[in-house]
Amino acid sequence: MIKGWVPFQISPFALGSLSLLFFWIGSVSCYGERPEVHVSPVPLRLPVDHANDIRFSHISTAEGLSQIRVMNMVQDDAGFMWFGTLYGLNRFDGYTFKVFLHERGNPNSLSGVDVESLFKDRDGVLWIGCEQAVDRFDPKTENFTHFPVPKVKQISQDRDGFLWFSTDRGLYQLDQKTGRLRLYAHDPNDPDSLPDNHVVSAAEDKAGRFWVGEPYGMYELDRKNGHVKLSIPLHTASRDLSFYEDRLGEFWILYGTGNGLAKFDREKNILTYYSFHGGDISSTGYSGVASMLEDRHGTLWLAKQESGLMRFDRDHNRFVNYTHTPGNAYGLAQDSVTALLEDRDGSIWVSLPGNGLQRFSPVPLPFQALSSKEGEHGAGCFYEDSHGNLWIGTSVALYRIDPSGNRTEFAGVNVGTPLDVLSIVEDHTGFIWAGTSNNGLFRLDPKNGKWTRYQHKENDPSSLSNNVVYRLLVDHDGTLWAATWDGLDRFDAQADRFTTFKADSHSREQICRRGFRRGRSTSAEIGGPASV
């Protein structure tokens, strides 16, 4: 029963005709006894497998981010990425950041420094919760309009367009049409009111039911009279508690203690806890789930507060865990993750409390590590031979991958002999030739793995002209040509010697530095620094 509307004092900096009203609920209950929620006695423990098939990119203060502790993220309708930090609001256009801060004496600036919440409404308007007020951003003027609700933990919007602000002083509802605020708060004289004023989250589900998260549980709220219709208790208090509804209609409850994940069956009123390890589900350790995201492929991602990023594999009913690995520049930067966001391109952004931002593609690239040899730094070239085999040249070996995916490694002539392969070609007899960076020219017999090495000899004009071999070509007659740092070499297989061609016999000009190819008949097209 509504007893009346009581005016609420507005802070001096609030704008215009905004009125704030306290929504006071009478002591008469409309519901009597609430439905009972049943808790499954045994947590659902699923296997957790570890993986490293995601490549993360990293953005931090070196790229212009104002502060490394990013608490929340959103993408606006123009495509800009917005990040709320402990020091200002950051707008990112994909290249550079623009930071919005509170400016003393400027009433149109951000109301505070610490951005505690960030939300884009259905009209594309950006709302920012700071320590002093909630701000509405005007992208045309880049001015902020202030609403006197401080320290908003979360912002949401229901199907009627009302905005909801979760605070430690209760739950506020903003009617944007009238500018009127309503406060839903605990009434000690009403057992059906909210049990606590410390509201950490509030949102409407897809069925139109409204849920409020408080430290000791999730509550379904009747917005007409402020009464709690259903209580979902937690084992222990949690400073973070929210829900996430996926496309299958599953209602997930996220909280910041213990394992941090439960699923609620809204038809049967059954709550099932999930377990990631053997720890107690009622543990008060701050190690739960901070955020959940379902990407466009239907995959669920969980931001864990102490154990990294998790992916729910529905097909195999398991979780896949991605954690920080020291020394891995493309891995997760730390094991504490606070928020997740999928942008319009399908990339997923990860906010970290002490390392800024990371971004990754949720669809792993179809590549596997070729080798983990020490000193091997990527591939120098690729080549497909007449049998459909893929050849890959690296700093220490040649690799052959056949059409079935089987891999064969061909190491150097001697153990420890570097290759640094720059070019590969197959001749008409089936030999594989590899030109290298300052290590000469190698010939490999792939049938027996035998190597033959050709190098430059200072006083032998029939030797390789230089040990840097950029390009290789086999012409229509089966003759091998090698473009080196000091000329173009033709190899005579019968005499096992080279003939060198230069634009100027006294010059070291690289007449084929850019490459060459076979012409239509017996001609060759050679790319050099001056002509083709």
N, C-alpha and C positions, 0 to 999 in steps of 0.2 A: 504493500500500500504506500502510495506517495503522499508524504505529509506536506511537502511544499518546496519552494525554490528559495534558496538563501543566497544573497549576493556574496561574491568572493572578491576580496581586494586584489586589484591588478597592480603589478609592479610598475613603477613610474615610466619605464622605457617602452612599455607595450604601446602599440599603435592604435590610433583612431577609436572607432566605436566598438571594439572588441569587448564583449561582456563575458564574464566567467560566473557560472552558477554551480552551486554544490547540489548534487543529486542525493537527497537524503531519503533513505528507505525506512518505512515504518516497521514496527516490531511484530506485525501480524504476518505469519507465514501463509503462503498460498499453496504450498505443496505437501505439507505433512511429511511423511517419511520418504526419503530419497531412495532411488534404486541402489542396490548394493553392487559394488564392483568386486569381482572375484580375481584373486591373484593366483596364477599358475604356480604350484608349489616348487617346481623344478625349473630353473632357468634353461633356456634353449641354448645349448653350447654348440657352436658351429666351428669347424676347423678353420684355422687361419694359416694361409700360405704366404710366404714372402716372395716378392718379385722386384725386378729392376728394369722392366721393359718400358719405362716412361722416361723421357728426356725433358728435364725442367730447364726453362730459362729464368734468369734472375734479374730483378729490378730493385734497386735500393737507392740510397741517398746519392751515390755516385752518378746516377742517371737523372737526378733532380727531385726525387721524392723527399718531402720535407722532414720526415721522421720515420724511423725503421719499424715502429709499432703500428701496424695497420689493423684497425678494429673492424671495419666494415667496407663494403664495396657495392657499387651499382653502376650500370651503364645507362646513359640517358638516350632519348629517342634520336638524338643527332649522332650517336655513336661514341661520344666522349665517355671515358672511364673515370669514375669518381671514387676517391679513397679517403676515408675518414681516419685521421691519425691523432696522436696525442698533441700534435702541434700543427693544427690547421687542416683545411679541406683541400685536397689535391685533385686537379683536373688533368687528365692525360689524353693527348690526341694521337697517341701512337708513337710520337717522337719526343715531345717535350712536355714538361709539367708546368701548370700554373697553380700557384698556391694562394688560397684565400685565408686571410687571418683577421682577427679582431683588430680594428684600428681605433685607438682612443680618440674620442671626439667625432667619430664618423658613425652616425646612427644607422647608416645603410650597409655597414660592414658586418661580417660574421659576428654573432653575439658572444662567442667565446673562442677559446683556443683548442680545448679538448673536444673532439667530435665523438660522441658516444653512440650515435645512431644515424642511419642514412637510409632514405626510402624514396622511391619514385612512384607516384600515384598513377592511376589509370589515365590521367590526362597528360602524363609525362612531366609533371611538376616535381622538382626535387625538394625534399624536406630533410633538414639537418637538425639533429638533436645535440645541443651543446650543454655546458654546465650551467649556463644562465637562462636559456630559453630554447624553444624550437624555432627554427628559421625556415622560411620559404624563399627559394631562390628564383629570381627573375633573370632568365638567360639573355634578354635583350639589353637590360641596363646593368646586369651583373650586380644588382642590389639585393639585399636580404630584408625580408619583412619578419618581425619578431612576434612570437606568441609566448605569453608568460607561463610556460611550463618547463621548469628546469630539470636537468639530469634525466632525460628520457632514455630508457634502456632499449626500447624497441618501438618502431612505428609500423602500423598496418592500416589497411583500408577494407571496409566491408562492402557488400554488394549494393548498399544504399548510398555509398559515397562518403560515409563518415570516416574520419581518421581517428585512430586509437593510439594513445601515448601511454606506454608502460613506465611507471615511475615508482620510487620508494615511498611516495605519498598517496598511492592509489592509482586508479586507472582513469584516464581522461578521454573524453569523446569530443571531437571537434566537428561542428557543423560548418562546413566551408561557406555555405550559402548565407548563413546569418552571422557567422563569426562567433557563435556561442559555444562555450565549453561546459561540459558536464563532468562531474567527478563521481566515480563509483568507488566507495571506500568501505572499510570495515565499520560496522555498527555494533558496539558491544551489547546493545540491547536486542539485537536481531540475530538469532542463530543461523538464519539463512543468508546473511550477507557474506561478502568475501571474508575469509578467515584472517586475512592479513592485508595491510596496506602496501606491503613490499611486492609489487607486481613486476615480474621480470619479462613477461611476454603476454601478448593477447592477440588473437586473430580468429577469423571466421574460416570454417572448413568449407568444402565444396557443397555440402548439404545445407549450409546456412546455419549450422550450430556454432556457437561462439564459445571459445575456450580461453581461459586465463591461467597463466603459469605463475605460481608462487613458490617459495622455497620448499614447501612440504607437499606439493602436489599440483595436479592439473584439474581445473574446475570448469564445468560447463555453466555459463552465465546466462540468465534471462535478462536481456538488455532493457526490457520494459520496466522492470521493478528492481533490478539489481540482485535478485535472489540466485543462489547457487542451486542448479538443478541436479548436478551429478558431481561427485568427488572421486578423483583418481589419486589415491595417496601414494607417496614414495616411501621407501624404507628409511631414508635419511634426508636431511635438508640439503638443498643444492642451490648455490647462488645463481646458477644458470639452468633454465628449464623452458623448453619450447616443444612444439610439435611440427611434424612435416608429413604432408599427405602426398603420396606418389600417384602416378597415373593409374595404378591398379586399385586405388582406393584404400591402400594400407595406411593406417594411422600410426606413425612412429612418434615416440616420445623421447626427446633428447635431454639429457641432464648432465651436470658437471661433476658427478661423483661416481665412484665405482667403475663399472663397465660403461655406464652412460647411455644405454639404449634399451628401449622396451617397445613392444607393439601392443596396441589396444584394439580389441574387437568391439566396435561400437554397437553391433547388433546383439552380441551375447554378453557384453560388459565383462570381458575377460582380459586381464593384463598379463602379458608374458614378457619376462625379462630375458635379455640376451647376454651371453657371456663370451668374452674373447679369450679368457684365460682362466686359470683356477682360482683367481682371487675372489674375495667375498663381494657379492653384488651390493651389499650395504655399506661398503667401505666409504669413509668420508674423505679419502684422498682425492685431490683435484685432478682426476685422470680420465674424465668422461668424454662424451661427444659434444663438441661445440657447435657443429653445423652439419647439415645434410643437403645434398644436391642430387637431383635426378637430371642427367644430361639428355640431349635430344635423341640419344640412342636407347634410352630407357635404363641406363646404368645408374645405380645409386652409389654416391661417394660420401664418405664420412670423414669429417675433420676431427681427429682425435687430439686431445690436449696434452698427451704425453707419448703417444705411440704412433705419430705420423698420420699418413693418409691411408684410408681403407676403401676398397672397392668391393661391393657386394655382388658376388657371382651367383645369380639366381639359378642358372642352369645346373650348377654343381653344388648349390646350397652351401657356399663357403664364403669366407672373406679373404681378400688378397690385400696384403699389407705392404706399403711403401714407406721406408724409414730412411733416416739420415745415415749416410755412409761417409766417414771421414776420408777426404781426398778425392771424392767424386764431385767434380765441378758441375755435372749435369744432373745430380741427384737432388733429393729433397734437402733443403738447407738446414732444417732443424725438425725435431720430432713433435714440436708443439704447433698445431695448426688452429687458427681461430675462425676463419670464414672461407667460404667457397662461392664462386660465381662463374657461370657460363656466359661468354659474350656472344654477340650475334654471329661471329665466325665459327663458333663451336669450340673455341679454346676455353680451358678452365683455368681460372685464376685462383691462387692460393695465398691467403694472407697469413703472415707469420708474426708472432709477437716480438721477435727480436732480430728479424732478418729481412724485413720489407715484404716484397712480393715475389711470387713465382708463377709461371704460366706453363701449361702443357697441353698437348693434344690428347683427348681421351681415347683416341684410336691409335694404339702403338704402331709405329712404323714397321713394315714387314722386313726388318733387317735383324740379323744376329751378328754378334761380334765375330770377326774373322779370326782373330788371334789375340792372345793376351801376353805375347812375348815381350820381355823387357826391351825397351829401346825401339819398339815398333810404333811408329807415329803415322798411322793412316796409310792410304793407298796412293801410289804415284800415277797409276794408269790402269786401264781395263782393255781387254781384247777378247774377241770371240773368234775361235779358230774354225776350220772347215768341218769339224765334227760337232759343232754346237757347244763346245766347252768354253766356259768363261775363265779367262786368265786375269789374275790380279797381281800387280807388282807392288811390293812394299819395300821398306828399307832393309829387310833381312831375308826375304824369301819371295818365291813365286808360288802362287796358289792356283790350282786348277779345280774348278767346280763343274762337274759333268751335268748333263741335262736332268739327271735324277737327283741332283743335289749333293752327291758325294764329293767330298773335298780331299784333295791331295796336296801336300806341301812339298815343295822342292827348295831346300835350303841352298846356301851358297856353295861355291867350289870347296872351301874348307870351313870348318867350324869357326865362327867369328868373322868370316870374310863378309864385309858389307856389300849390299847390292844397290840400294837407293835407285830402284827402277823408275825410269822416265818414259820408256816406250817398249812395246812388245809387238812382234810380228811373227807369222808362221811362213816358212818358205815352202817350195813345192815338194820337198822331200819329207816334210813333216817335222823338221826341226823348229824349235821355238827360240827366237832371238830376243834378247833383252838389252836395251841401251840404258846406261846408268849415268848417275851424276858423279863424274870424276873417278869411276871405277872401271871404265872401259866397256867392252861389248862382250856379252855372254851368249853362248849357244847351248841349248839344252836338248838332249835326246829324251823325249818324254817316255819312251819305251823302257829305258833302263836307268833314267835319272842321271846320266853322265853329263858333266859340264865341260865346255871348252871356253877358255877365256882369251880375248884379244885385247891388247893394250898398246898404247903408243910407245914407240921406242925412239929415242932422241935421234939416233944416227941411221935409222932405217926408214927410207921414204916409202917403202911398201907396207909399213905397219899402219895401224889406225892413226889418223891424223891428230886426234885428241881423245882423251879419256872421258870427256863429257859428250855423251851421245843423246841428242835431243829427240830425234825422229828416226824411224826406220820404215823402209818401203821395199816390197818385192814387186818388180815390174812384170810385164806380160811374158818376158823371156825367162822369168825365174831368178833374175839377178837381184841380189840384195844391195840396197843403197842405205847409207848411214849418214845422217846430218850431224856433224860434230861442231864443237866450238871453233874449229880451225879449218872447216871446209866440208865438202860433200864427197863421201867416200863410196867407191864402187867395189864390191867384193868379188873376187875371182875364186870360185869354190874349188876349181881344179888345182890352181896354183897356190891356194890358201894365202892370198895376199890382197892388198888394197891399192886402188888408184885414187888419188885425191884430186879434186877439181876445186879451183878457187877463182873468184872474180879477178883477183890480183895476186899473183904468186908471192908477193912480198907483204901482203896484208893478211891480218887475221880476221877479216870481215866475215861475219856469219851469214853466208849467202842463203841459207835455208833455215834460219832460226825459227820462223813461224810455221814451217812444215812444208810438205810437198805431197803430190798425189800422182797416180798414173793418168796419162792422157788417154784418148780414144784408141790410139794405135801404139806407136813406139815412143811417143813424146812424153815428157814429164813436165808438170807445172810446179815451179819452185817458188816458195814465199820467202822473201828476204826483207831486210830493213828498208831497201830502196824501191823494190819493184816485185811484181809477181810474174 
